[in-house]
Amino acid sequence: MEYSGLLIGIIIAIYLAIDAPKYNKRPVLWAIFGFLFGPIALGIYFIQTNRKVIGWILTIFVGTGYVLFMILVVLAALFVGFL
């Protein structure tokens, strides 16, 4: 369970490395992006390869999740600071 983020990054990197040559993209570059940035890189890749609907949905969904997580972290820090 603790390796789920790493596993998701590896799966996305493998997918991008295999799929990138079909669209004349650099597979190693996209695999690195996919491993480091995960679902955001996958959404941007979909947008770049003319699969815009799923790309925008994924990018907006994951981006919103990141923003909400950051808000929760700030609120938790403020709450702990007031105790």
PERARA-V258616 format. One record per residue. N is the residue number from 1. RES is the residue in three letters. SS is DSSP state (@ for helix, = for strand, . for the rest). PHI is phi in whole degrees, 0 to 359 (* if undefined). Layout:
N	RES	SS	PHI
N	RES	SS	PHI
This chain:
1	MET	.	*
2	GLU	.	285
3	TYR	.	258
4	SER	@	294
5	GLY	@	295
6	LEU	@	294
7	LEU	@	296
8	ILE	@	297
9	GLY	@	298
10	ILE	@	293
11	ILE	@	297
12	ILE	@	296
13	ALA	@	297
14	ILE	@	295
15	TYR	@	300
16	LEU	@	293
17	ALA	@	295
18	ILE	@	281
19	ASP	@	275
20	ALA	@	300
21	PRO	@	298
22	LYS	@	297
23	TYR	@	246
24	ASN	.	56
25	LYS	.	254
26	ARG	.	280
27	PRO	@	294
28	VAL	@	293
29	LEU	@	299
30	TRP	@	291
31	ALA	@	294
32	ILE	@	296
33	PHE	@	301
34	GLY	@	297
35	PHE	@	289
36	LEU	@	283
37	PHE	@	250
38	GLY	.	62
39	PRO	@	297
40	ILE	@	296
41	ALA	@	296
42	LEU	@	296
43	GLY	@	297
44	ILE	@	294
45	TYR	@	298
46	PHE	@	298
47	ILE	@	296
48	GLN	@	293
49	THR	.	257
50	ASN	.	62
51	ARG	.	248
52	LYS	@	292
53	VAL	@	297
54	ILE	@	293
55	GLY	@	296
56	TRP	@	291
57	ILE	@	299
58	LEU	@	295
59	THR	@	295
60	ILE	@	293
61	PHE	@	298
62	VAL	@	290
63	GLY	@	299
64	THR	@	296
65	GLY	@	298
66	TYR	@	297
67	VAL	@	295
68	LEU	@	297
69	PHE	@	297
70	MET	@	294
71	ILE	@	297
72	LEU	@	296
73	VAL	@	296
74	VAL	@	296
75	LEU	@	297
76	ALA	@	295
77	ALA	@	295
78	LEU	@	293
79	PHE	@	297
80	VAL	@	292
81	GLY	@	294
82	PHE	@	275
83	LEU	.	277
